[in-house]
Amino acid sequence: MSEKKNYYKQVYQVTREIPRGRVTTYGFIADYLALGSARMVGWALNNCGTESPAVPAHRVVNRKGELSGRVFFATPTLMQELLEAEGIVVENDRILNFKEVLWKPAYEEEED
């Protein structure tokens, strides 16, 4: 398997672990994997459309809680709609209670 495909698979696995109703950031995933940058995580998620099981890419936002990846969804509002269906409040393309719904993969085990 190529390094790129292996990296993408790792990003997808971490993204699948994000609990429903929670979000994480591109940077947290990159830091957790220690294999690249937030931008590389974004590129990986931009290519997850045909993955099975599905990758909940809508749960990954930028470090400010903004829906920066929304332009890569089928419609400009789909990312927000998916988040709101999980109970996340979004206004002006930003998660309002960002700190409360933020999930940090590197620390989740320690918090339990």
ABEGO torsion letter per residue (X at the ends): XBAAAAAAAAAAAAAAABBBGBBBBAAAAAAAAGAEBAAAAAAAAAAAAABOBBBBAAABBBAAGBBAAAAABABAAAAAAAAAAAGBBBBGGBBAAAAAABBBAAAAAAAX
